[in-house]
Amino acid sequence: MSVLRYDARALAAFAAALFARAGMRDDIARDVADVLVEGDLLGHTTHGLALAAPYLAELEKGSMTRAGEPAVVASRPAAQTWDGGRLPGPWLTLRALDAAMAMASTQGTGTVVVRRSHHIACLEAYLTRATARRMMALVYSSDPVAASVAPFGAVSPVFTPNPLAAGIPTSGDPILIDVSASCTTNSLTARLHKAGGRLPHAWVQDAHGAPTDDPRVLFEEPKGTLLPLGGLEAGHKGYALALMIEAMTAALAGFGRADPKEGWGATVFVQALDPRAFGGLDAFTRQMDWLVDACHDATPREGVARVRLPGERGLKLRREQVERGVELHPTILPSLGPWAEKFGVAMPAKASG
């Protein structure tokens, strides 16, 4: 069966046109579209253009702000707190990263915490903007409204998957880390549930605490929960990470689960670090390059061809898809068809068949 591929620039233009027709300011629409397509380029098919239809629905009902600027709540030489006013999360996160890097260029580090952002899509999609400038970037996110992950030892939901990402420059490809404090995500379980599929492992539990690979337990009463990273055996580690991310996002921002619910959104922590202000860029690169080589040269266990670094597969896939076209998950364009018809936007042409 032939694979349908689409030019990445055409996809970004298509998504930007949809967002603009929905009333989003043009520059915001372009940035949001670019971040979503970047997610697909890197292989995060649940956090790329799969989010475009839900974002358009949020715009239509007024739950996502179409235009405006974040309000600066607090500001110091290396730290800022913003109120995002429920503006689109990808645009806010890009602006926060720009501000963090500007602070880091003079202070060595810069941190922006954003409260009342809308959803921020794929965290890995932001990282190379910092690593290209030979800086480290950290991005953490939590959603103060949703609760689908149980604390270790519990069956009641308290957290969201609470993802964390880190971009680390090396003399070659950067290391790109994007993981959650839970075993899996809401987006993947929802997609598999709709398709009648199952998870690769027992990453969720039913309402009684029995682990399972069946995502149906999350959607049928009484509802189950996502397990913290580490599952039943070592879930105390994911639980600890979730608590840390709540502190770095909601607690630092002063807005989170203790406040009235406003709808699907995010509280975001963005930090940039300039190695030049610490041990020096050359020393930083020497240390990271040694680790890269050591991991690549490590003897793989049976069944593993070669040890990879975080982000290695995604960057390889990105290069391939920039050249050959993006292979979209088959549910994505059908979900956008009604919106394209409504706004009079032509569907993107296939790059190959």
Beta strands, then each sheet from edge to edge (+ up, - down):
strand 1: 71-76
strand 2: 79-83
strand 3: 109-117
strand 4: 136-142
strand 5: 163-168
strand 6: 175-180
strand 7: 204-205
strand 8: 211-212
strand 9: 225-226
strand 10: 266-273
sheet 1: 1+ 2- 3- 10+ 4- 5+ 6-
sheet 2: 8+ 7- 9+
end
